[in-house]
Amino acid sequence: MALARIVVSLGLVMAAMAARADLAGHGGPVKAVAVGAAGQVLSGGFDYSLIRWDVEGGRPAAILYGHDAAVNAVAMLPDGRALSAGDDGLLILWDLDDARPVRRMEGHGGRIASLAIDPAGRTAASAGWDQTVRLWDLASGEGRTLEGAAGNANAVAFSPDGRLVAAGGQDGFVRIWRVGDGTLERSLEAGGLAVNGLAFTGPDGLAAVGTDGGLRQWRLPHGEPIRTVALGPLPALALAAAPGTGVLAIGGVDGTVSIVSASGERLRRISAHRGAAWGLAFDPAGRTLYTGGADGLVRIWDAGTGDELGPPARAPGPATAPRVALAPWGASAGQDRGAVLFRRCVACHTVEPDGANRAGPTLYGIFGRKVGTLDGYPYSPALRTLDFVWTPEKVDELFGLGPHIVTPGSKMPVQVIGDPEERRALVRWLEQQTRPR
Ligand code: HEC
């Protein structure tokens, strides 16, 4: 498998937005975060990639490509492998030590919104917008569909003993199945609006959050409602339970993360992200909370005090290049290095002529165009007042020095591609793909 070395050193300027250095590296919003038994931190995002973080160093240790769409869910197996799922309906099992994909599992007919792994690490569960909830044998890759799901499924979780799997979604119900034979045990009404996050809280508790902004808790095995905690009018997007303490973290569409005690007491509210807070994961001790959000960052918090921790300050010096894994299928297969690098841009840019702007303008016809002048795109004032024409050399410089140097004040997030050869490959690919036709 092709391996590339890309130095992506972000974070220095983005840290100016935050008191502490955050984990910056995704080329777009972060949808999911997971923490392994040994403290490995993994995230997945709109830029189609997964990043395994060097938390101490505050930078990506490995960037994994295998999905051909946004990555919505990541989960860690007890043995240190990882599973991811995305809008492409694929599940991919990864060996994180070797930074390589082990297996892909197909079956879902569309977006997979959520993933869970049973505590033994043998079975995965996935919930999708094809209105199915599926179980996967991780040794064989075989999948089966649970009977009785309805509506787009947004969230899925295993009970701590691994015997039950719960899923919830658009229809406002939480359903609980027996993992062994797939029997639907019960359906719990969760307030009528969509369920977006689910977590078991200890051996006999289940919690859900959703579009109505509330947290609901039930007692198992019979599913008596215990309480509803109103967290605010805005939709809640994600829920995680701290191992051991049963403390809950709830991510909101406004980027806040609420911390609620096991007994339903609201402990604190953190302004975690600019834009939605989608990804939530506690460390195995339940003390540290990792969050991922629409601002493209992974941030680290003391779950007890709500203080931001951030990676330890690092000595200045050259960053080690993260390992890059490309799956031998889909868009990564046998691909031009430049095309692979452009995956860091696709969350925000197309190369299409029809004004297909995303967060950033289409790059169609970029060479020879004056900076900040594509008709109909709302550039920042900074870009509009700059005065130069994009050439291959200038784009090379943009990622050699970083947008904060070449286009100061630009809305484009800071990203540096440290390897000149990688920059040349990206520019070469852009020259082919953006040429007026
Ligand atoms: C998270 C979103 C995001 C990502 C990822 C991103 N960009 Fe951008 N880019 C933008 C935005 C937003 C602008 C407009 C900036 C402004 O108006 O200040 C922009 C502007 C640009 C421009 C100037 C366009 C013009 O018309 O003057 C170029 C060139 C560019 N980006 C190239 C890239 C390349 C190449 C990549 C990938 C290596 C990339 N960008 C990744 C958001 C992004």
Residues whose N, C-alpha, C, O or C-beta is under 5 A from the ligand:
A	BS01	HEC	G27 G28 L341 R344 C345 C348 A359 G360 P361 K370 V371 G372 T373 L374 P378 Y379 S380 L383 G409 S410 K411 M412 P413
